[in-house]
Amino acid sequence: METLNQLERAVAEFERPTASAAERQAAEEVLVAFRRVENPFETCRYVLEHSTSGQVQFQAAAALRDASLREWSVIGRDNVQAVRTYMLEYVIRKGATLSRFVREQLVQAVAVVAKRAWAEDEGAAMREVIVDQVGQLCRLDGAEAEQRHARVVAASLLQAVIAEFEAGERTSALGFSWEVHDSSKRAFEVAELRHIFSVALEMLAKTLGSLGGGGGGG
């Protein structure tokens, strides 16, 4: 796909030590323009699946996050949730081969989308993320390395969710007023912090069991 080639050339040019200021600015403009493209979801998936460059994958992850928020009312809640599910499944599937900064960008995007859904479904999407998806990660069967990676992703996701509800400066990107953010934060603390604490304890028990030779199974 030509878009992938353009992104890889732009990233290479931006990171080239001998690039001039004008060349670096031109490369940056390509990357910024990509993150503003309408309906980039299939393109971003293609880039994530076919690029071996962590920086290019990072750009695709950022574009997925931005487009999910920007085009929320256009593509519909079900499609946004499908994007959220894909991002998390991608992180799990790629495992330790995925650069940490790409993983964190995708996990943060999942948390942002879940928070944005909060205002529409009164926390149902957030509970799905915390209770269902994180819980499944904690109980994942497989080799110890796979279980360990799943717990890392789960911990990153919980941290990202908490950070999103604390980060009032991001409310404009989500389309929230400060009042909506503040009320959502308070509702989140009442309704979800207990779930997060419970899941965190479960992850801790799994990790300690693994370190003690008890394995990750239940």
BALOKE-41841 format. One record per residue (C-alpha): z, y negated, x negated; residue in one letter. Coordinates in steps of 0.1 Angstrom, whole numbers, padded with zeros to 4 digits, always signed. Layout:
<nodes>
ZYXa;...
</nodes>
This chain:
<nodes>
+0000+0000+0000m;-0010-0034-0013e;+0023-0050-0004t;+0042-0025-0026l;+0018-0034-0055n;+0024-0071-0049q;+0062-0067-0049l;+0062-0046-0081e;+0040-0072-0099r;+0062-0100-0086a;+0094-0083-0098v;+0079-0075-0131a;+0067-0110-0136e;+0100-0126-0125f;+0119-0104-0150e;+0095-0108-0179r;+0113-0126-0207p;+0082-0145-0218t;+0072-0157-0183a;+0069-0194-0180s;+0089-0213-0154a;+0057-0217-0133a;+0050-0179-0135e;+0086-0171-0125r;+0084-0195-0096q;+0052-0180-0083a;+0067-0146-0085a;+0098-0158-0066e;+0076-0173-0039e;+0060-0139-0034v;+0095-0123-0029l;+0107-0150-0006v;+0075-0148+0015a;+0080-0110+0019f;+0115-0115+0033r;+0100-0138+0059r;+0072-0116+0071v;+0073-0108+0109e;+0079-0072+0119n;+0082-0058+0084p;+0100-0026+0093f;+0074+0000+0086e;+0064-0018+0054t;+0100-0019+0042c;+0104+0018+0049r;+0072+0025+0029y;+0085+0004+0000v;+0119+0021+0000l;+0103+0056+0001e;+0077+0050-0025h;+0090+0025-0050s;+0110+0037-0080t;+0121+0001-0089s;+0156-0008-0079g;+0147-0045-0077q;+0118-0037-0054v;+0140-0015-0032q;+0166-0043-0031f;+0139-0067-0018q;+0130-0042+0009a;+0166-0037+0019a;+0172-0075+0021a;+0140-0079+0042a;+0152-0052+0066l;+0185-0070+0071r;+0169-0104+0076d;+0143-0092+0100a;+0168-0072+0121s;+0188-0104+0127l;+0158-0127+0130r;+0138-0105+0154e;+0168-0091+0173w;+0157-0103+0207s;+0121-0094+0201v;+0122-0058+0190i;+0152-0048+0212g;+0186-0033+0206r;+0174+0004+0204d;+0149-0004+0176n;+0175-0024+0157v;+0199+0005+0159q;+0171+0028+0147a;+0167+0006+0117v;+0205+0007+0111r;+0205+0045+0113t;+0175+0047+0089y;+0192+0025+0063m;+0224+0046+0063l;+0205+0079+0063e;+0184+0067+0034y;+0215+0058+0013v;+0229+0093+0020i;+0197+0111+0013r;+0190+0093-0020k;+0225+0100-0033g;+0233+0091-0068a;+0197+0085-0076t;+0199+0052-0058l;+0210+0021-0078s;+0244+0009-0068r;+0232-0026-0060f;+0205-0012-0037v;+0231+0010-0019r;+0255-0019-0015e;+0227-0041+0000q;+0217-0014+0025l;+0253-0007+0035v;+0260-0044+0039q;+0229-0046+0061a;+0243-0018+0083v;+0275-0037+0087a;+0258-0070+0095v;+0237-0053+0122v;+0267-0036+0137a;+0286-0070+0138k;+0257-0087+0155r;+0257-0060+0181a;+0294-0066+0188w;+0287-0096+0210a;+0264-0075+0232e;+0281-0042+0236d;+0318-0051+0232e;+0322-0031+0200g;+0304+0001+0210a;+0280-0001+0180a;+0309-0008+0157m;+0329+0022+0169r;+0298+0043+0164e;+0296+0031+0128v;+0333+0035+0121i;+0343+0065+0141v;+0311+0086+0142d;+0290+0078+0112q;+0318+0072+0087v;+0337+0102+0101g;+0306+0124+0096q;+0304+0112+0060l;+0340+0121+0054c;+0334+0156+0068r;+0301+0163+0052l;+0296+0198+0040d;+0278+0206+0008g;+0283+0205-0030a;+0312+0186-0043e;+0289+0159-0058a;+0273+0154-0024e;+0307+0151-0007q;+0319+0127-0033r;+0288+0105-0028h;+0293+0106+0009a;+0329+0094+0006r;+0317+0065-0017v;+0292+0055+0009v;+0318+0057+0037a;+0342+0036+0017a;+0315+0010+0009s;+0306+0008+0046l;+0342+0003+0057l;+0346-0024+0031q;+0314-0041+0042a;+0324-0040+0079v;+0358-0057+0071i;+0341-0083+0049a;+0316-0092+0077e;+0344-0099+0101f;+0362-0120+0075e;+0331-0139+0064a;+0329-0169+0087g;+0303-0186+0065e;+0277-0160+0076r;+0280-0168+0113t;+0250-0190+0114s;+0227-0162+0101a;+0241-0140+0128l;+0235-0166+0155g;+0273-0169+0162f;+0292-0200+0167s;+0325-0203+0149w;+0343-0198+0182e;+0324-0165+0188v;+0331-0154+0152h;+0368-0161+0156d;+0372-0143+0189s;+0352-0114+0176s;+0373-0112+0145k;+0405-0111+0166r;+0391-0085+0189a;+0380-0064+0159f;+0415-0066+0144e;+0431-0054+0176v;+0405-0027+0185a;+0392-0014+0153e;+0416-0018+0123l;+0436+0012+0134r;+0404+0033+0134h;+0396+0020+0100i;+0430+0028+0087f;+0428+0063+0101s;+0394+0070+0085v;+0406+0055+0052a;+0436+0079+0052l;+0412+0108+0060e;+0390+0098+0030m;+0421+0096+0008l;+0432+0130+0018a;+0398+0145+0011k;+0396+0128-0023t;+0431+0139-0033l;+0423+0174-0021g;+0392+0175-0042s;+0410+0162-0073l;+0437+0188-0067g;+0412+0216-0066g;+0414+0221-0029g;+0378+0213-0023g;+0362+0191+0003g;+0361+0216+0032g;+0383+0216+0062g;
</nodes>
